[in-house]
Amino acid sequence: MIPAGFALTVRERVMIAHSFKGEVFGPAQRLHGATYVVEATFHRPELDGDGLVVDIGLAHVVLQAVLAPLQYQNLDELDLFGGQNTTTEVLSQWIWQGIVDRIGTGELGSGGPGLRGLSVTLRESDVAWASFSGPVGG
């Protein structure tokens, strides 16, 4: 559960191609492209000494770095997913984990240790999106 408190969201785009295995996916079993709007929302119960959730510039840099291996790629050809269907839900969790790993290595600066939650939302369109959320830090 995400704690009560403050949140900061940064947004980027990533353009990918992929296909799915399984009849449930209908025509999406064929190779197709998607441009996702990716939102990373950082949560903390109290602001840091500078009145911030986290440095917004560093948050953008981290999100861009996590998305970089996906940009303009056919996800079916990447070993990153080991043949798994790269659904919006799967991608949101993968991006979440990439950001959490970077929080752990200090890439969000002094604000990183105070974070308690992270949500990642991938918007496929203005009417469909999926998210993954979880706790981070102390």
C-alpha positions in Angstrom: 0.0 0.0 0.0 1.3 3.4 -0.9 1.7 5.6 2.2 -0.2 8.9 2.7 1.8 11.9 1.7 3.3 13.5 -1.3 3.8 12.4 -4.9 5.8 13.6 -7.9 5.1 12.3 -11.4 7.4 12.5 -14.5 6.4 11.4 -18.0 8.2 10.1 -21.0 7.3 8.3 -24.2 8.7 5.1 -25.6 8.0 3.6 -29.1 8.2 -0.1 -29.4 7.1 -3.0 -31.6 6.0 -6.4 -30.4 3.6 -9.3 -30.9 1.8 -11.6 -28.5 1.3 -15.4 -28.3 -2.2 -16.7 -27.5 -5.6 -16.5 -29.1 -6.8 -14.1 -26.4 -4.8 -11.4 -28.2 -6.6 -11.7 -31.5 -4.9 -9.6 -34.2 -2.3 -8.4 -31.7 -0.6 -11.7 -32.3 0.8 -10.1 -35.4 3.7 -7.7 -35.1 2.4 -4.2 -34.3 3.7 -1.0 -32.9 2.9 1.0 -29.8 3.8 4.4 -28.4 3.4 4.4 -24.7 3.2 7.4 -22.5 5.1 6.2 -19.4 4.4 7.9 -16.0 6.6 7.3 -12.9 5.0 8.5 -9.7 7.3 8.7 -6.7 5.8 8.7 -3.2 7.1 9.8 0.2 5.3 10.6 3.5 7.2 13.9 4.1 9.1 16.3 1.9 12.9 16.4 2.1 14.8 19.4 3.5 14.5 21.2 0.2 10.7 20.8 0.1 10.9 18.1 -2.6 9.6 14.5 -3.1 12.7 13.9 -5.3 14.7 16.0 -7.7 12.5 16.2 -10.8 15.5 16.4 -13.2 17.0 13.2 -11.8 13.6 11.5 -11.9 13.5 12.3 -15.7 17.0 11.1 -16.2 16.3 7.8 -14.4 13.1 7.2 -16.3 14.8 7.9 -19.6 17.7 5.6 -18.8 15.3 2.7 -17.9 13.3 3.2 -21.1 16.4 3.5 -23.4 16.9 -0.2 -24.0 13.3 -0.4 -25.3 13.2 2.7 -27.5 12.5 1.8 -31.2 13.0 -1.9 -30.5 11.1 -5.0 -31.4 10.6 -6.4 -27.9 10.2 -9.9 -29.4 13.9 -9.8 -30.3 15.2 -8.7 -26.9 16.5 -11.2 -24.4 15.3 -8.9 -21.6 11.9 -10.6 -21.6 12.9 -14.2 -22.3 10.0 -14.8 -24.7 7.4 -13.5 -22.3 4.4 -11.6 -23.7 5.3 -8.0 -23.3 1.8 -6.8 -22.3 1.3 -3.4 -20.9 1.1 -4.9 -17.4 4.4 -6.8 -17.8 6.1 -3.7 -19.1 4.9 -1.6 -16.3 6.4 -4.0 -13.8 9.6 -4.3 -15.7 10.0 -0.5 -15.8 9.1 -0.3 -12.1 11.8 -2.7 -11.2 14.4 -0.8 -13.3 13.6 2.4 -11.5 13.7 0.7 -8.1 17.1 -0.7 -9.0 18.3 2.8 -9.8 16.9 4.2 -6.6 19.0 1.6 -4.8 22.2 2.6 -6.5 21.6 6.3 -5.5 20.8 7.6 -9.0 17.9 9.8 -7.6 20.3 11.6 -5.3 19.7 12.5 -1.7 15.9 12.3 -2.1 15.9 8.6 -3.1 16.3 7.2 0.4 13.1 8.9 1.6 10.9 7.4 -1.1 8.4 4.8 0.2 6.4 4.0 -3.0 6.6 4.0 -6.8 3.8 3.6 -9.4 4.5 3.2 -13.1 1.7 3.7 -15.5 1.9 2.9 -19.2 -0.8 4.6 -21.3 -1.5 2.8 -24.5 -4.1 5.4 -25.5 -6.4 8.0 -24.0 -8.8 5.2 -23.0 -6.5 2.3 -22.0 -3.6 2.0 -19.6 -2.1 -0.3 -17.0 0.0 0.2 -13.9 2.3 -1.5 -11.4 2.8 -0.1 -7.9 4.8 -1.1 -4.9 6.8 0.0 -1.9 10.4 1.1 -2.1 13.0 2.1 0.5 13.0 1.9 4.3 
